[in-house]
Amino acid sequence: MSVTKRFELILLILLAVSSAGDDVRSQPTTQPTTPSWAKVSPEQLAKAQKLGVAVAFENAEGIKFVIVPAGEFMMGSGDDEQGRYEVEGPRHKVVIKKPFYVAIHQVTQGEWKSLMGSTPWEGKHGAKSNPAHVVTWVNWNDATDFCARLAKQDGRSYRLLSEAEWEYSCRAGSTTRYCYGDDLKLEKLSEYAWWGSMEYHQQPKAEKYVRAPGLKKPNSWGLYDVHGSVWEMCQDVMHKSYEGAPTDGSAWMTGAVDGEEPSHPLRGGGAHSTDRRVRTASRHSYRQSASSHYVGFRVCCNIQ
């Protein structure tokens, strides 16, 4: 091979390598990334990638969210579920048509004080001042005000979960008493929940306060403390059964008695609650203006 042809061959190889490099550099780099703190499932990742949105994000207040995919589930408990209450029926199908974001933790004292500028738990029973601890001694009006201020701050539509959204998020695809299984012998419940076990009741009174969120195992969608810790307020008006309840996952806001203060559903149970009360389907309620050491809340937001 002549020197000239050899030079031409080398030149062609160099041009090909350069062109290949340009092709690699030109590939889009928009693949969604998963933050190290987000314990999400393949289902959540697939949904986020399909929509072209983040599978998880952290807002300006430091509240962390993960995507909850659309889907359907059976809400409530069946007649054969051990420990069920009548208020948990009738069991019915709910279809969640749109995915949404849910906070992985309940709102903390630090997040509350940063946004609202108040400390309603100070000096109250069952609470210890610590920015990392779950906020308590706030009522339903306070919680919805928190969501409104959060929305005004960064433009997302923050709100309380509907009761159906709460149970759907808690179940994360499960159909059992707890998000991880039936656990009739309570062998694993303390791995997932702060609840009223013998260990809790044996604590001195000074230690019976709500701790920081996220110290137990999350459910399959990366949500922590869906069992125990504090009862979580929902958006709906409370009803004594699911007769006539919406089947699309929306909040059930009708049915309040004129002239009477409405009550709203509480879900998940608290640190003082029995194993029966911290089941996925368990329901309780509280008056709109009432607050307590065992009631808090979690926020969610629509995908924009």
C-alpha positions, -999 to +999 in steps of 0.1 A: +000+000+000+014+034-010+021+061+015-007+082+000-034+055+004-022+046+038-026+083+048-061+083+033-071+052+052-059+066+085-078+099+078-110+079+072-106+060+105-100+092+124-131+108+109-152+078+117-141+078+153-148+115+156-182+111+141-191+083+165-180+105+194-202+133+182-232+108+181-226+097+217-223+133+229-255+142+211-277+116+228-302+131+252-295+129+289-330+133+302-334+099+318-351+105+352-328+099+382-338+085+415-326+104+447-308+082+471-335+087+498-363+075+475-372+038+480-393+034+449-406+004+430-401-005+393-437+004+388-432+039+400-401+043+379-419+031+348-448+055+354-425+084+359-405+076+327-437+072+307-449+106+319-415+123+316-417+135+352-395+130+383-401+098+402-393+117+434-386+153+443-378+175+473-394+209+476-381+241+491-392+232+526-373+199+524-405+178+521-397+147+500-423+132+476-426+101+455-449+093+427-480+071+433-491+054+401-527+053+389-545+020+394-575+004+412-580-013+445-606-027+469-611-001+496-621-011+531-620-045+548-638-077+541-661-094+566-635-120+573-606-096+581-595-101+617-601-071+638-623-052+614-647-025+624-682-020+608-672+015+597-647-001+573-674-013+549-688-020+526-657-030+507-658-014+473-637-009+441-620+025+437-602+035+405-574+061+407-572+075+372-543+099+376-509+094+394-500+120+420-472+127+445-473+118+482-449+129+509-428+100+522-431+114+557-457+131+579-451+169+583-425+176+610-422+204+636-393+219+617-413+220+584-443+235+602-423+262+620-404+272+589-436+277+569-462+288+596-439+304+621-457+289+651-450+261+676-485+248+687-469+217+704-449+237+729-456+227+764-483+202+753-488+166+764-472+139+743-449+162+724-413+171+727-398+201+709-375+188+682-375+200+645-372+163+633-403+151+652-437+148+636-459+179+642-490+174+664-515+197+682-527+211+648-562+207+636-578+201+602-581+239+595-544+243+604-534+214+581-553+228+551-538+262+557-504+247+557-511+231+523-524+264+509-493+283+520-471+256+506-489+259+473-485+296+472-448+293+480-438+271+450-468+269+428-477+232+432-513+222+442-506+208+477-534+193+497-544+166+522-550+132+507-585+120+501-594+090+523-593+068+492-559+081+481-546+076+516-556+039+517-545+033+481-511+048+490-508+028+522-516-005+505-491+001+477-507-029+459-512-050+490-546-065+500-536-076+535-542-062+571-510-043+569-490-030+539-465-059+542-488-088+550-515-101+575-490-107+603-516-122+626-489-130+652-475-094+651-440-107+643-431-078+620-454-049+629-428-031+650-404-031+620-429-009+602-448+010+629-446+030+661-476+015+679-490+007+713-471-024+719-461-036+754-427-019+748-445+015+743-467+011+774-437+002+796-420+035+787-419+062+813-445+090+807-418+114+797-408+092+767-443+087+753-441+113+726-442+111+688-407+105+673-392+115+640-406+099+608-387+075+587-371+054+614-391+023+605-394+004+572-413+020+543-440+003+523-435-009+487-439+026+473-414+042+497-439+058+522-429+057+558-451+054+590-483+045+572-490+024+603-487+040+637-468+072+647-498+096+644-532+094+630-532+112+596-560+137+587-577+133+554-596+158+533-631+142+533-660+147+556-664+116+578-692+091+571-702+061+592-699+037+562-688+037+526-724+036+513-725+061+485-688+069+486-670+081+455-654+054+434-629+076+416-606+084+446-619+119+451-626+134+485-661+128+498-671+163+508-709+160+510-729+149+539-720+174+566-749+184+588-758+221+584-750+241+615-728+213+630-690+212+629-679+185+605-655+156+614-629+143+591-614+108+587-582+099+605-561+070+591-531+049+601-533+048+639-510+063+664-480+054+685-504+046+713-528+025+692-534-012+693-525-035+664-562-035+654-562+002+651-531+005+629-544-018+602-546-004+567-584-003+566-589+011+601-607+044+603-612+070+631-624+106+630-619+140+647-638+173+647-625+199+624-613+223+651-599+195+674-562+188+679-542+162+698-508+147+706-517+117+685-529+134+653-508+148+625-509+149+587-492+141+554-494+162+522-497+153+485-498+172+453-511+167+418-487+161+389-486+192+367 
